[in-house]
């Protein structure tokens, strides 16, 4: 196993593929790299999808643990976001979220960042509600 920029080259994504999207020119900063906020937004959306599935209803993001950008995302890359529910409390859950880039016109797949997002299940009035103990899969 070789390491480059802190990520093992044979490392595989953790969790389930939840969101996949192309990085477009409108999403770049002045250097031509994709904005970190654009990546974080896609990660938040993916975590929200996983949270809704686990909580069986509405969720809101309340925290994001440290996020370090390992590599830039470039125009044309395909961003794949993976999610895994790490823990579930009474009304909240921690979801590990990883973003990987498949480099434009290549088969190179590199981890670009990861973080743990905390979501709270809410009712129709926006108040915290219990997360179901178990989830039935269809």
C-alpha positions in Angstrom: 0.0 0.0 0.0 1.4 3.4 -1.0 0.4 6.7 0.5 0.0 10.0 -1.3 -1.3 13.1 0.4 -2.4 11.1 3.4 -4.6 8.7 1.4 -3.8 5.0 0.7 -3.8 4.4 -3.1 -5.7 1.1 -2.6 -8.2 2.6 -0.2 -11.8 2.0 -1.1 -14.8 4.2 -0.5 -16.6 3.6 2.8 -20.4 3.3 2.8 -23.0 3.4 0.1 -22.9 5.5 -3.0 -25.6 8.1 -2.4 -24.9 11.0 -4.8 -23.0 11.2 -8.1 -22.6 14.5 -10.1 -20.3 16.1 -12.6 -18.3 19.1 -11.6 -19.0 22.0 -14.0 -17.2 25.2 -15.0 -19.8 27.4 -13.1 -18.7 25.7 -9.9 -15.1 26.9 -10.0 -13.1 29.4 -8.0 -10.6 31.9 -9.6 -8.0 29.1 -9.8 -10.2 26.8 -11.8 -10.7 24.4 -9.0 -14.2 23.4 -7.8 -15.3 25.4 -4.7 -14.9 23.5 -1.5 -18.4 24.7 -0.6 -19.8 23.1 -3.7 -18.3 19.8 -2.6 -19.5 20.2 1.0 -23.0 21.0 -0.2 -23.1 17.7 -2.2 -21.9 15.9 0.9 -24.6 17.5 3.1 -27.2 16.5 0.6 -26.0 12.9 0.5 -25.9 12.8 4.3 -29.4 14.2 4.3 -30.6 11.4 2.0 -29.0 8.7 4.3 -30.5 10.5 7.3 -34.0 10.6 5.9 -33.7 6.9 5.0 -32.6 6.0 8.6 -34.9 8.4 10.4 -37.8 7.6 8.2 -38.6 11.3 7.9 -37.3 14.8 7.9 -33.8 15.6 9.2 -31.7 18.7 9.6 -27.9 19.1 9.7 -26.7 20.4 13.1 -22.9 19.9 12.9 -20.1 18.9 10.7 -16.9 17.5 12.2 -13.5 18.6 10.9 -13.3 18.4 7.1 -9.9 18.5 5.4 -9.7 18.7 1.6 -7.1 16.2 0.5 -7.2 16.9 -3.2 -8.9 19.4 -5.5 -11.9 18.6 -7.6 -11.5 19.8 -11.2 -14.0 20.6 -14.0 -15.2 17.4 -15.6 -14.5 15.2 -12.6 -17.4 13.0 -11.5 -17.9 13.5 -7.7 -19.2 10.4 -6.0 -20.4 10.8 -2.4 -20.6 7.8 -0.1 -22.5 7.6 3.3 -22.6 5.3 6.3 -24.6 5.8 9.4 -22.1 5.6 12.3 -24.3 5.9 15.3 -27.9 6.7 16.2 -29.0 8.5 19.4 -32.5 9.3 20.6 -33.1 12.1 18.1 -29.8 12.5 16.3 -27.5 10.4 14.2 -23.9 10.7 13.0 -23.3 9.9 9.4 -19.8 9.4 7.9 -19.6 11.1 4.4 -16.8 10.7 1.9 -16.3 12.4 -1.4 -14.4 10.8 -4.2 -13.5 12.2 -7.6 -13.3 10.1 -10.8 -10.9 12.2 -12.8 -12.1 13.4 -16.2 -11.6 11.0 -19.0 -9.7 8.5 -16.8 -10.5 5.6 -14.5 -8.6 7.2 -11.6 -10.8 7.4 -8.5 -9.4 9.5 -5.6 -10.7 10.5 -2.2 -11.0 14.2 -2.0 -12.4 14.7 1.5 -14.5 13.2 4.3 -16.3 14.3 7.5 -18.9 13.2 10.0 -22.2 15.1 9.7 -24.7 15.1 12.6 -28.4 15.2 11.7 -31.4 15.6 14.0 -34.8 14.0 13.1 -37.6 16.6 13.2 -41.3 16.5 13.1 -43.6 18.6 10.8 -43.3 21.6 13.2 -39.5 21.4 13.1 -39.1 20.0 16.6 -36.7 17.1 17.4 -38.4 13.7 17.3 -37.1 10.2 18.1 -35.3 8.2 15.5 -36.9 4.8 15.1 -34.9 2.0 16.8 -34.7 -0.1 13.6 -35.4 0.4 9.9 -37.1 -2.1 7.7 -35.5 -2.4 4.2 -37.9 -2.7 1.3 
